[in-house]
Amino acid sequence: MKVRITAENTLFWRPQKNKPATHLATIEAIYYFFKQYAAAFECQPYDGRYDNLLFWFVFYYRMIQGNKALGKDKGSSKGSSKGNGKGNGKGNGKGNGNERR
């Protein structure tokens, strides 16, 4: 069976270069797949059951849009999550005791 998501426009905050507005972020594609699958095969109107898949997408979308409205951009967050430039990013292997085993 082949699955094709009907054309949906992305709301992703980082547009893909040289890609149409229908080039979805991964979570958008997953969401629209489940939503359209439910509409096609469950013979009932969509009831919102998959909307929680987009929680973090919406959270960060709103945060980034709020920062843009305040004039903040990539260059204005000094020392954010980039670190100090030292090390190789692999860690020391000791962990912090909260890892899953």
For each residue, the residues with C-beta under 8 A, 3 or more apart:
1:
2:
3: 33 37
4:
5: 8 24 29 32 33 36
6: 32 36
7: 22
8: 5 22 24 28 32
9: 21 22
10: 15 21 22 23 24 25 28
11: 28 57 61
12: 15 16 24 25 28 61
13: 60 61 64 65
14:
15: 10 12 19 21
16: 12 19 23
17:
18:
19: 15 16 23
20: 23
21: 9 10 15
22: 7 8 9 10
23: 10 16 19 20
24: 5 8 10 12 28 29 32
25: 10 12 28 29 57
26: 29 30
27: 30 31 53 54 56 57
28: 8 10 11 12 24 25 31 32 54 57
29: 5 24 25 26 32 33
30: 26 27 33 34 53
31: 27 28 34 35 50 51 53 54
32: 5 6 8 24 28 29 35 36
33: 3 5 29 30 36 37
34: 30 31 37 38 50 53
35: 31 32 38 39 46 50
36: 5 6 32 33 39 40
37: 3 33 34 40 41 42
38: 34 35 41 42 44 46 49 50
39: 35 36 42 45 46
40: 36 37
41: 37 38
42: 37 38 39
43:
44: 38 47
45: 39
46: 35 38 39 49
47: 44
48: 51
49: 38 46
50: 31 34 35 38 53
51: 31 48 54
52: 55
53: 27 30 31 34 50 57
54: 27 28 31 51 57 58
55: 52 58 59
56: 27 59 60
57: 11 25 27 28 53 54 60 61
58: 54 55 61 62
59: 55 56 62 63
60: 13 56 57 63 64
61: 11 12 13 57 58 64 65
62: 58 59 65 66
63: 59 60 66 67
64: 13 60 61 67 68
65: 13 61 62 68 69
66: 62 63 69 70
67: 63 64 70 72 73
68: 64 65 71 72 73
69: 65 66
70: 66 67
71: 68 76
72: 67 68 76 77
73: 67 68 76
74: 77
75:
76: 71 72 73
77: 72 74 80
78:
79: 82
80: 77
81:
82: 79 85
83: 86 87 89
84:
85: 82
86: 83
87: 83 90
88:
89: 83
90: 87
91: 94 95
92:
93:
94: 91
95: 91 98 99
96: 99
97:
98: 95
99: 95 96
100:
101:
